[in-house]
Amino acid sequence: MGKVYVKATRHGSHVLVAICDAELLGKTIKGNDITIKVNESFYKGSLMEAEEAVELIRNASIVNLLGRDIIGEAIKRKLVIPEAVMYISDVPHVQIIWV
């Protein structure tokens, strides 16, 4: 697996975790009438292996994942079902809200 950027932000009692594959940072992804800017202000935090980063999903209230490495790892750990993944061009994206 590859490297990913992980940023956790606390909002009151909630924790937002944003994780993207490292090579996506700073890019703009367009497809299916959707455009995502992979902004450093939102995603750039710690750089780590996807296997390590996926553990942070369990402690978050809201999760935003972007990229094949991190989403592949989340699916492998059964934190994401493949049917929930949307593709923007050929880049997978998923959001999780734990209630």
C-alpha positions in Angstrom: 0.0 0.0 0.0 1.0 3.6 -0.5 1.4 6.7 1.6 -1.6 8.9 2.5 -2.1 12.3 4.1 -4.3 12.3 7.2 -5.8 15.3 8.9 -8.1 15.1 11.9 -10.1 18.1 13.0 -12.3 18.4 16.2 -15.6 20.2 16.0 -17.1 20.1 19.4 -17.7 16.5 20.3 -17.2 15.4 16.7 -13.9 14.4 14.9 -13.6 14.8 11.2 -10.9 12.7 9.6 -9.9 13.4 6.0 -7.5 11.0 4.3 -6.2 11.1 0.7 -3.6 9.2 -1.2 -0.4 11.2 -1.2 -0.2 11.6 -5.0 -3.6 13.3 -5.1 -2.8 16.2 -2.8 -3.0 19.5 -4.7 -4.8 18.0 -7.7 -8.2 18.8 -9.1 -10.3 15.8 -10.0 -13.2 16.2 -12.5 -15.7 13.7 -13.7 -19.4 12.8 -13.6 -20.4 16.5 -13.3 -18.3 16.7 -10.0 -15.1 18.5 -9.3 -13.1 17.9 -6.2 -10.1 20.1 -5.3 -7.8 18.0 -3.1 -6.8 21.0 -1.0 -3.9 21.0 1.4 -6.0 23.0 3.9 -8.4 20.1 4.1 -6.3 17.0 3.6 -2.7 17.8 4.4 -1.7 16.6 7.9 0.5 13.7 8.8 2.0 11.5 6.0 1.7 7.8 6.8 1.1 4.4 5.4 -2.5 3.6 4.5 -2.5 0.6 6.8 -1.7 2.9 9.8 -4.1 5.7 8.7 -7.1 3.4 8.4 -7.1 2.8 12.1 -8.0 6.4 12.7 -11.3 5.9 10.9 -12.6 4.0 14.0 -12.2 7.0 16.2 -13.9 9.6 13.9 -17.4 10.9 13.7 -17.1 11.9 10.0 -14.7 10.4 7.5 -13.7 11.6 4.0 -11.6 9.2 2.0 -10.1 9.8 -1.4 -8.0 7.5 -3.4 -7.3 3.8 -4.2 -4.9 3.1 -1.4 -6.9 4.3 1.5 -10.2 3.1 0.3 -8.8 -0.3 -0.6 -7.5 -0.6 2.9 -10.8 0.5 4.4 -12.7 -2.1 2.3 -10.2 -4.8 3.3 -10.9 -4.0 7.0 -14.7 -3.9 6.3 -15.0 -0.3 7.3 -16.4 0.5 3.8 -18.5 -1.6 1.5 -17.6 -1.4 -2.2 -21.1 -0.4 -3.2 -20.8 2.8 -1.2 -17.8 4.0 -3.2 -18.4 6.6 -5.9 -15.9 7.4 -8.6 -14.9 10.8 -9.8 -13.3 10.1 -13.1 -11.3 7.0 -12.0 -10.6 8.1 -8.4 -12.6 6.5 -5.7 -14.3 8.6 -3.0 -16.4 7.8 0.0 -17.7 9.5 3.1 -18.6 7.8 6.3 -20.8 9.2 9.1 -20.9 7.2 12.3 -24.1 7.6 14.2 
